[in-house]
Amino acid sequence: MTPPVDTESILVVDDAPDTLELIRRNLAAEKYQVFTAPGVVEAIRILDNTPVDLVITDLKMPKVSGLDLVRHVRENFEDTEVMMITGYPTIEGAVTAVKAGSQDYLTKPFTDEELLAAVRRVLNTLKARRNAQNGPDQSPPALPGLIGESRAMREVYRAIGKAASTRATVLISGESGTGKELAARAIHYSSPRASAPFVPVNCGSIPENLLESELFGHVKGAFTGATESRAGFFQTADGGTIFLDEISNTGLPMQAKLLRVLQDGQIYMVGSAREREVDVRVLAATNKDLRTLVKNEVFREDLYFRLNVITIAMPPLREREDDILLLASHLTAKFAEELGRPAPRFSDDALQTLRDYHWPGNVRELENLIQRVVVMTDHEVIKVPDLPSMMRFTAGREAGLNRTLAEVESEHIRNVLASVKGNKTRAAEILGIDRKTLRERLKTLESRQD
């Protein structure tokens, strides 16, 4: 059963399995959401992928100590508290733990009551600090198109608010379908440039040999077919904001030209030797790790640092469990209104299935699913059998662990294509690949069937 929205999450780290299980059971009995890790490496992996309110860690563990984990949390997760436990109590150990950033220090053996009392103290301290920073019961700001009340989305709202008040470039990262363009629009329309144009450009959908002309414009006679001068997207966005989506798809020559714009605020139209000044704020987005691309020498390091002044990471939907039902309700009402019919409601089992699903296509996949279900369902209650087959599979059948990876991939691709009525562009976006890769995968699937 998925924990309620306001459940606090705790990560317990201990190399002793019995201690780990005992603490897990005690905390779970108090309705906390509990994660466990047998060591620091595993704990860091969980922290990188899951919001955690409190880390409870043993002091002495093989390879990497609990003190190192305390320092890691303090320097990387400012909204997470830490509590240390140890079977080797010393004054020096307690002082060292507190200096490293541990909020509390518990000595083994401890009673269940001592553990729970310490946990409540630390979590109350965390809650008080959050209230002092944000104000008690602060509602998320109203931002166009963005829906969610989870902690992950509140972090996004806070970052958007800060980014909107500056002229700095912003790099928005996240998987396909997480709402990167919505975040960019929210920044623009919350900024002093709100009355000026917002110009979105999908760099991945424009052929490389045409991208320069599309971005910067061209003069008459610049190339075959240029029968007249035409302004590019940067001129169109003058005074406002340009949003360069899929920035990682640009080649190195184009990256050099973009760097010049960011450095000097000047562009050269194709075929012109005269620079033009433009006043454009640049927002960029990527679903790839640009740092890896820099290491592989396919993305310029200087451009990366120019773009990465402010970073906003859009969380995947699987890390926003608390928002799934809110989004589903909003989308159901939206599509029902478009059809001129009352909005159906989801059964409890269907809602739980939505929360349990992995959502590889993120919010875009959820939107496609809700639209399909609303269109195809005639009754007032949406039940599990009304959901797509891959969701029903995860809800109630055997896991099919005797299938090959190719078979699982084939089924998922076909299910995604079915959910978007065969639209390969939308399917590629949900799958996180480009259309060319999708076509190649489909050819491979067809050849396997022959």
Secondary structure as UniProt FT lines:
FT   TURN            5..6
FT   STRAND          9..13
FT   HELIX           17..29
FT   TURN            30..31
FT   STRAND          33..37
FT   HELIX           40..49
FT   STRAND          54..58
FT   HELIX           66..76
FT   TURN            78..79
FT   STRAND          81..86
FT   HELIX           91..100
FT   STRAND          104..107
FT   HELIX           112..134
FT   TURN            136..137
FT   TURN            144..145
FT   HELIX           151..164
FT   STRAND          170..173
FT   TURN            176..177
FT   HELIX           180..189
FT   TURN            192..195
FT   STRAND          198..202
FT   HELIX           203..205
FT   HELIX           208..216
FT   TURN            220..221
FT   TURN            224..225
FT   HELIX           233..236
FT   TURN            237..239
FT   STRAND          241..245
FT   HELIX           247..249
FT   HELIX           252..264
FT   STRAND          266..268
FT   STRAND          275..277
FT   STRAND          281..286
FT   HELIX           290..295
FT   TURN            296..297
FT   HELIX           301..307
FT   TURN            308..309
FT   STRAND          310..313
FT   HELIX           317..319
FT   HELIX           321..339
FT   STRAND          345..346
FT   HELIX           348..356
FT   TURN            360..361
FT   HELIX           362..376
FT   STRAND          381..382
FT   HELIX           384..386
FT   HELIX           389..396
FT   TURN            401..402
FT   HELIX           405..419
FT   TURN            420..422
FT   HELIX           424..431
FT   HELIX           435..449
//
